[in-house]
Amino acid sequence: VQGNGVYFNKRLLREAGIDPESIYDMQAKGTWTWDAMVEIMDKVQRDTDGDGKTDVFGANCNNGALVEAAVLSNGGAYVGREDSGRYVYKLEDENSMEGLRFAQKLFDNYWGEDEYALWDYYKGSFVNGEYVFMFEQPWAGLNTGFLDDMEDDFGFVMFPKGPSATDYVCKADDNYGM
């Protein structure tokens, strides 16, 4: 499953009056949170050509990547382990539900998905400067990843912390390639 980091388009941030380096600073200080990311998306999402339609959106990704990142970044889980060693369903715990609600908020307010697009349209859309944030695995930025074709400068940070989290969370898996 993808989603253990956030890529960001530095040019789009600068055009909206946001210093891209401030995201690294927030992460280092522990202030890179859901609220901080939403505040940035509110500033960057805009109609650039005056036709009344949004041209630059806040974020996009493979949708499952966002959902998992939102749940984990708030201390939630899909499955948990009790002290007895028994595994239990945890998706309806409050931290998990809060993560799911946050993911839905992003889908509702910051996505510009074309209902007829292929599942991986978000990759080209990010490369083309249509989205400020993209939730994806680190391999995308390697010299074998799809961001090779991106002209704009980009950065990468952890997914922001949810209100119930004490630290950043990264889920590792074995998907190392395209």
N, C-alpha and C positions, 0 to 999 in steps of 0.2 A: 504494500500500500504506500502510496506517495504521500508527501505532506509533512516532511520533517524540517521545513525551513521556508523562509519567505524571500523571494527575489523582489527587488524593487528597481524601477526605472529612474535613474538619477536625473535625466533631462526633464522628465515630466514633473518631478518634485521641484526642481529649480524653477521651472516655468510657473509653478504655483506659489513660488516664494518660500519654499521649504528647503533648508540645507540638508542634502542627503546624508551628510556625515552625522547629523543629529540623531538619526536612527541608531547608528552604532553607539553613540554616546548614551542614548536611553538604555540600550541593552546592557552596556557596561555598568550603568548606575542602577539597574534593576527597575527602571521606570518604563520599559518597553512593554506596554500592557494592551489589552483589548481596547480600552478607552483611547489610548494614545494612537493606535492604528486607525480607529474610527475617526478620530479628530483629523488625522491626515487625509483620509479618504474623503471626508466632507469638503476639504479644501481643494483637492486635486480633481475631483469628479466634476466635469464641466462640458458645456457646449462651446467648442472652439471656433466654429464657423458661423454662428448666429442663426442657424436654421431651426432652433428650438428643440433639437435632439441632442442627447448626450453623446459626445465623441470620445471623451477620455473617461474611463470607468475606474472605480476604486480597485477592484481585484477580480481575479478569475483563477481557475485551476481545474483539474480533474475533480469533480464535486466530492467524491469520496475522500479525497485528500484533506479538504477543508473540514469535513465533518469529524474525521478522526483527530486531526490536529486540535480542533476546538475542544473536544471532549478531554483529550489528554492534557492540554495546556491549562485546564482548570482543576486538575487533580481527579478527574473522572476516569472511568474505565468501562470497557465493554464487559469484561469478566474480571472478577477479583478472587483472591484466595483468602479464606478464613484461617484463623490460628490453627484450627484442627487439620488444615491441609485440604479441605474441601473447596472446590471451585464453585463460585456463585455468580449469577447474573447481576451486573452492576449498572447497566445502562439507564435504569430508572432512578438511580441515586441522584440526589440534588445536584452535585457537582457535574455529573454527566449530563443531566437535563439542562443545566445552565449552559453548558457547552453546545448542546444541540440547538438551544434557542439563539445563541450567539451566531452559530453557523447560518441559521434561517434568516436572521437579521441581515447578514452580509448578502445572502442570496437575494433577499427582497429589495435591498437598497443600493447595492454596489456592483451588481452583475449586469452585463449587457449581452447575455447569451442569445444567439440566434437559434430559435427552436428547430431549425432544419440543419444545423451545422453538425459536422462529424464530432465524435467524442473528444478528439484532441485539437479542436479548433483553437483552444486557449493558447496553445504553444505559439502559433503564428500570430495571433492577436497580441500577445505580449511582445514578441520580437518586433512587430510593426508599431509599437507604441500606443496601443489602444487601452492598455491597463497599466496602472501604477504598480500594483502588487500581484505576484503570482506565487501560489503555494505549491512547492515542488521539491523533489529530492535534490541533494547537492550535485549529483552527476550531470544534471542539465547544463551546468555552467562549466563543465570540463571541456577540453578541446575536442571531445568526441560527442558532446551534447548538442542539442538543437539550438542553444543560445550562441553557437558559433556564428550564426547568420545575423546576429543582432548588431546594428550599427551604434545604438545608444549604449552608454556606460550603464552597468547594472551593479547592484550590491546584493548581499545575502546575509540574513540574520536568522536567528531562531524565531519560531512562531511566538507571538507575544503571550505574556502570562494572563490568565484569567483572574477574576477577583478572588477566587478561592485558592489560588496557587501560591506557593512560597518561592518557587524557582522555575526556570525554564525547563521544558521537557523535550526530548528528542527520541523518537521511536526509530530504531534501526531495523533494517530487514536486509534481505539478500538481493534486492533489485538494484544491481550496479550498472545497468546499461540501458540502452534505448529499448 
